[in-house]
Amino acid sequence: MGENTILVVAIYAVLVLAGLGILGIALFGLRNLAYGKVEPLSIVLVALPAIAFVVLGFTVGAWAQAGIMTVIGIFGLALLGLVYTGVTNLTW
């Protein structure tokens, strides 16, 4: 581990900073939800990829496969949303 020590420290530092960022986002999201500044549906829509990833991870068993399935599913939902908004704004 002698020559790669800085690499290990850098990886742990990045993981800690990312974790603190996610924790801060979650705490401020809950605070805004408690103060009524945001609708619960928007919180659910933002949390949907994480919820889908965790559910698929436990059901599939392979977390990499669950991540790929989550990305494909979320891209599909985004495509459906774009098509829906495009079709509803058409004027005949």
Backbone as JSON Lines, residues from 0, in Angstrom:
{"i":0,"aa":"M","n":[0.82,-1.19,0.0],"ca":[0.0,0.0,0.0],"c":[0.87,1.26,0.0]}
{"i":1,"aa":"G","n":[2.16,1.12,0.0],"ca":[3.08,2.23,0.14],"c":[2.96,3.3,-0.92]}
{"i":2,"aa":"E","n":[2.98,2.91,-2.18],"ca":[2.99,3.92,-3.24],"c":[1.6,4.39,-3.63]}
{"i":3,"aa":"N","n":[0.57,3.67,-3.26],"ca":[-0.8,4.06,-3.61],"c":[-1.56,4.68,-2.44]}
{"i":4,"aa":"T","n":[-0.86,5.11,-1.42],"ca":[-1.52,5.66,-0.24],"c":[-2.31,6.91,-0.58]}
{"i":5,"aa":"I","n":[-1.77,7.78,-1.38],"ca":[-2.46,9.03,-1.73],"c":[-3.72,8.73,-2.54]}
{"i":6,"aa":"L","n":[-3.68,7.68,-3.34],"ca":[-4.85,7.29,-4.12],"c":[-5.98,6.83,-3.21]}
{"i":7,"aa":"V","n":[-5.67,6.03,-2.22],"ca":[-6.68,5.54,-1.28],"c":[-7.25,6.71,-0.49]}
{"i":8,"aa":"V","n":[-6.4,7.61,-0.03],"ca":[-6.87,8.78,0.72],"c":[-7.76,9.65,-0.15]}
{"i":9,"aa":"A","n":[-7.39,9.83,-1.42],"ca":[-8.2,10.65,-2.33],"c":[-9.56,10.01,-2.58]}
{"i":10,"aa":"I","n":[-9.59,8.69,-2.75],"ca":[-10.88,8.01,-2.97],"c":[-11.78,8.15,-1.75]}
{"i":11,"aa":"Y","n":[-11.22,7.95,-0.56],"ca":[-12.03,8.11,0.65],"c":[-12.5,9.56,0.81]}
{"i":12,"aa":"A","n":[-11.66,10.52,0.47],"ca":[-12.05,11.93,0.58],"c":[-13.2,12.24,-0.36]}
{"i":13,"aa":"V","n":[-13.15,11.72,-1.59],"ca":[-14.22,11.95,-2.55],"c":[-15.52,11.3,-2.07]}
{"i":14,"aa":"L","n":[-15.43,10.08,-1.54],"ca":[-16.63,9.4,-1.05],"c":[-17.25,10.13,0.14]}
{"i":15,"aa":"V","n":[-16.41,10.63,1.04],"ca":[-16.92,11.38,2.19],"c":[-17.58,12.68,1.74]}
{"i":16,"aa":"L","n":[-16.95,13.4,0.82],"ca":[-17.54,14.66,0.34],"c":[-18.84,14.42,-0.42]}
{"i":17,"aa":"A","n":[-18.89,13.37,-1.22],"ca":[-20.12,13.04,-1.93],"c":[-21.22,12.66,-0.95]}
{"i":18,"aa":"G","n":[-20.87,11.9,0.06],"ca":[-21.85,11.52,1.08],"c":[-22.38,12.72,1.85]}
{"i":19,"aa":"L","n":[-21.49,13.65,2.2],"ca":[-21.92,14.86,2.89],"c":[-22.82,15.71,2.0]}
{"i":20,"aa":"G","n":[-22.51,15.76,0.71],"ca":[-23.36,16.51,-0.22],"c":[-24.75,15.91,-0.33]}
{"i":21,"aa":"I","n":[-24.82,14.6,-0.45],"ca":[-26.13,13.93,-0.52],"c":[-26.9,14.11,0.77]}
{"i":22,"aa":"L","n":[-26.21,14.02,1.9],"ca":[-26.87,14.23,3.19],"c":[-27.41,15.66,3.3]}
{"i":23,"aa":"G","n":[-26.64,16.64,2.86],"ca":[-27.09,18.03,2.89],"c":[-28.31,18.25,1.99]}
{"i":24,"aa":"I","n":[-28.28,17.65,0.8],"ca":[-29.43,17.77,-0.1],"c":[-30.67,17.17,0.53]}
{"i":25,"aa":"A","n":[-30.52,16.0,1.14],"ca":[-31.66,15.34,1.77],"c":[-32.2,16.16,2.94]}
{"i":26,"aa":"L","n":[-31.31,16.7,3.77],"ca":[-31.77,17.48,4.93],"c":[-32.48,18.76,4.51]}
{"i":27,"aa":"F","n":[-31.92,19.47,3.55],"ca":[-32.57,20.69,3.09],"c":[-33.86,20.39,2.33]}
{"i":28,"aa":"G","n":[-33.92,19.26,1.64],"ca":[-35.16,18.85,1.0],"c":[-36.25,18.58,2.01]}
{"i":29,"aa":"L","n":[-35.9,17.9,3.1],"ca":[-36.88,17.64,4.16],"c":[-37.31,18.93,4.85]}
{"i":30,"aa":"R","n":[-36.36,19.84,5.04],"ca":[-36.7,21.13,5.65],"c":[-37.67,21.91,4.78]}
{"i":31,"aa":"N","n":[-37.4,21.95,3.47],"ca":[-38.3,22.66,2.56],"c":[-39.65,21.98,2.47]}
{"i":32,"aa":"L","n":[-39.67,20.66,2.58],"ca":[-40.93,19.94,2.6],"c":[-41.73,20.27,3.86]}
{"i":33,"aa":"A","n":[-41.04,20.37,5.0],"ca":[-41.71,20.7,6.26],"c":[-42.24,22.12,6.26]}
{"i":34,"aa":"Y","n":[-41.53,23.04,5.61],"ca":[-41.97,24.43,5.54],"c":[-43.0,24.68,4.44]}
{"i":35,"aa":"G","n":[-43.29,23.66,3.65],"ca":[-44.29,23.8,2.6],"c":[-43.79,24.52,1.36]}
{"i":36,"aa":"K","n":[-42.48,24.59,1.17],"ca":[-41.94,25.29,0.01],"c":[-41.9,24.41,-1.23]}
{"i":37,"aa":"V","n":[-42.09,23.11,-1.06],"ca":[-42.0,22.17,-2.17],"c":[-43.12,21.14,-2.04]}
{"i":38,"aa":"E","n":[-43.61,20.66,-3.18],"ca":[-44.68,19.68,-3.17],"c":[-44.09,18.28,-2.96]}
{"i":39,"aa":"P","n":[-44.82,17.42,-2.26],"ca":[-44.32,16.06,-2.04],"c":[-44.11,15.27,-3.33]}
{"i":40,"aa":"L","n":[-44.91,15.55,-4.35],"ca":[-44.75,14.83,-5.61],"c":[-43.39,15.11,-6.24]}
{"i":41,"aa":"S","n":[-42.9,16.34,-6.14],"ca":[-41.59,16.65,-6.71],"c":[-40.48,15.94,-5.95]}
{"i":42,"aa":"I","n":[-40.63,15.77,-4.64],"ca":[-39.65,15.01,-3.86],"c":[-39.64,13.55,-4.3]}
{"i":43,"aa":"V","n":[-40.82,12.99,-4.54],"ca":[-40.91,11.6,-4.98],"c":[-40.28,11.44,-6.37]}
{"i":44,"aa":"L","n":[-40.52,12.4,-7.25],"ca":[-39.96,12.31,-8.59],"c":[-38.43,12.42,-8.58]}
{"i":45,"aa":"V","n":[-37.89,13.21,-7.68],"ca":[-36.44,13.33,-7.58],"c":[-35.85,12.05,-6.96]}
{"i":46,"aa":"A","n":[-36.56,11.45,-6.01],"ca":[-36.06,10.26,-5.33],"c":[-36.34,8.97,-6.11]}
{"i":47,"aa":"L","n":[-37.12,9.03,-7.18],"ca":[-37.51,7.84,-7.92],"c":[-36.32,7.03,-8.44]}
{"i":48,"aa":"P","n":[-35.28,7.63,-9.03],"ca":[-34.15,6.8,-9.47],"c":[-33.45,6.06,-8.34]}
{"i":49,"aa":"A","n":[-33.28,6.72,-7.2],"ca":[-32.64,6.06,-6.07],"c":[-33.49,4.92,-5.53]}
{"i":50,"aa":"I","n":[-34.8,5.15,-5.45],"ca":[-35.71,4.11,-4.98],"c":[-35.7,2.93,-5.94]}
{"i":51,"aa":"A","n":[-35.75,3.21,-7.25],"ca":[-35.72,2.14,-8.24],"c":[-34.4,1.36,-8.17]}
{"i":52,"aa":"F","n":[-33.3,2.06,-7.97],"ca":[-32.0,1.4,-7.89],"c":[-31.93,0.46,-6.69]}
{"i":53,"aa":"V","n":[-32.4,0.91,-5.54],"ca":[-32.35,0.07,-4.34],"c":[-33.26,-1.13,-4.49]}
{"i":54,"aa":"V","n":[-34.48,-0.92,-4.98],"ca":[-35.41,-2.03,-5.16],"c":[-34.86,-3.04,-6.16]}
{"i":55,"aa":"L","n":[-34.37,-2.55,-7.29],"ca":[-33.8,-3.46,-8.28],"c":[-32.53,-4.14,-7.77]}
{"i":56,"aa":"G","n":[-31.75,-3.44,-6.99],"ca":[-30.53,-4.04,-6.44],"c":[-30.82,-5.22,-5.54]}
{"i":57,"aa":"F","n":[-31.85,-5.1,-4.72],"ca":[-32.18,-6.2,-3.83],"c":[-32.93,-7.32,-4.56]}
{"i":58,"aa":"T","n":[-33.71,-6.99,-5.57],"ca":[-34.45,-8.03,-6.27],"c":[-33.6,-8.77,-7.3]}
{"i":59,"aa":"V","n":[-32.76,-8.05,-8.04],"ca":[-31.91,-8.68,-9.05],"c":[-30.72,-9.37,-8.4]}
{"i":60,"aa":"G","n":[-30.14,-8.73,-7.42],"ca":[-28.99,-9.3,-6.73],"c":[-27.66,-8.77,-7.23]}
{"i":61,"aa":"A","n":[-27.58,-8.38,-8.47],"ca":[-26.35,-7.81,-9.03],"c":[-26.54,-6.3,-9.13]}
{"i":62,"aa":"W","n":[-25.75,-5.56,-8.37],"ca":[-25.95,-4.12,-8.28],"c":[-25.57,-3.41,-9.58]}
{"i":63,"aa":"A","n":[-24.61,-3.93,-10.3],"ca":[-24.25,-3.31,-11.59],"c":[-25.4,-3.46,-12.58]}
{"i":64,"aa":"Q","n":[-25.99,-4.64,-12.6],"ca":[-27.14,-4.86,-13.49],"c":[-28.32,-4.0,-13.06]}
{"i":65,"aa":"A","n":[-28.51,-3.84,-11.76],"ca":[-29.59,-2.98,-11.27],"c":[-29.36,-1.54,-11.67]}
{"i":66,"aa":"G","n":[-28.11,-1.08,-11.66],"ca":[-27.8,0.28,-12.09],"c":[-28.1,0.49,-13.56]}
{"i":67,"aa":"I","n":[-27.74,-0.48,-14.37],"ca":[-28.01,-0.37,-15.81],"c":[-29.51,-0.37,-16.07]}
{"i":68,"aa":"M","n":[-30.24,-1.25,-15.38],"ca":[-31.69,-1.3,-15.55],"c":[-32.34,0.01,-15.09]}
{"i":69,"aa":"T","n":[-31.83,0.6,-14.03],"ca":[-32.36,1.87,-13.54],"c":[-32.15,2.98,-14.56]}
{"i":70,"aa":"V","n":[-30.95,3.05,-15.12],"ca":[-30.65,4.09,-16.11],"c":[-31.54,3.93,-17.33]}
{"i":71,"aa":"I","n":[-31.7,2.7,-17.82],"ca":[-32.55,2.46,-18.98],"c":[-34.0,2.82,-18.67]}
{"i":72,"aa":"G","n":[-34.47,2.44,-17.48],"ca":[-35.85,2.75,-17.1],"c":[-36.1,4.24,-16.96]}
{"i":73,"aa":"I","n":[-35.17,4.95,-16.35],"ca":[-35.33,6.39,-16.18],"c":[-35.24,7.11,-17.52]}
{"i":74,"aa":"F","n":[-34.36,6.64,-18.41],"ca":[-34.31,7.23,-19.76],"c":[-35.63,6.99,-20.49]}
{"i":75,"aa":"G","n":[-36.21,5.8,-20.33],"ca":[-37.5,5.5,-20.95],"c":[-38.6,6.4,-20.42]}
{"i":76,"aa":"L","n":[-38.62,6.61,-19.1],"ca":[-39.62,7.51,-18.51],"c":[-39.43,8.94,-18.99]}
{"i":77,"aa":"A","n":[-38.18,9.37,-19.13],"ca":[-37.92,10.72,-19.63],"c":[-38.38,10.86,-21.08]}
{"i":78,"aa":"L","n":[-38.14,9.83,-21.87],"ca":[-38.6,9.85,-23.26],"c":[-40.12,9.9,-23.34]}
{"i":79,"aa":"L","n":[-40.79,9.1,-22.51],"ca":[-42.25,9.15,-22.48],"c":[-42.76,10.52,-22.05]}
{"i":80,"aa":"G","n":[-42.1,11.14,-21.08],"ca":[-42.49,12.47,-20.65],"c":[-42.32,13.51,-21.74]}
{"i":81,"aa":"L","n":[-41.22,13.42,-22.48],"ca":[-41.01,14.35,-23.59],"c":[-42.04,14.16,-24.69]}
{"i":82,"aa":"V","n":[-42.34,12.92,-25.01],"ca":[-43.35,12.65,-26.04],"c":[-44.71,13.15,-25.58]}
{"i":83,"aa":"Y","n":[-45.05,12.9,-24.32],"ca":[-46.35,13.33,-23.79],"c":[-46.49,14.85,-23.84]}
{"i":84,"aa":"T","n":[-45.47,15.56,-23.39],"ca":[-45.57,17.02,-23.41],"c":[-45.56,17.56,-24.82]}
{"i":85,"aa":"G","n":[-44.86,16.9,-25.72],"ca":[-44.87,17.33,-27.11],"c":[-46.21,17.11,-27.77]}
{"i":86,"aa":"V","n":[-46.85,15.97,-27.47],"ca":[-48.14,15.65,-28.08],"c":[-49.25,16.54,-27.51]}
{"i":87,"aa":"T","n":[-49.2,16.83,-26.22],"ca":[-50.26,17.65,-25.63],"c":[-50.19,19.11,-26.1]}
{"i":88,"aa":"N","n":[-49.03,19.54,-26.58],"ca":[-48.89,20.92,-27.04],"c":[-49.14,21.08,-28.54]}
{"i":89,"aa":"L","n":[-49.5,20.0,-29.21],"ca":[-49.79,20.1,-30.62],"c":[-51.15,20.78,-30.83]}
{"i":90,"aa":"T","n":[-51.22,21.59,-31.85],"ca":[-52.5,22.2,-32.21],"c":[-52.91,21.67,-33.56]}
{"i":91,"aa":"W","n":[-54.12,21.2,-33.66],"ca":[-54.59,20.6,-34.91],"c":[-55.34,21.59,-35.73]}
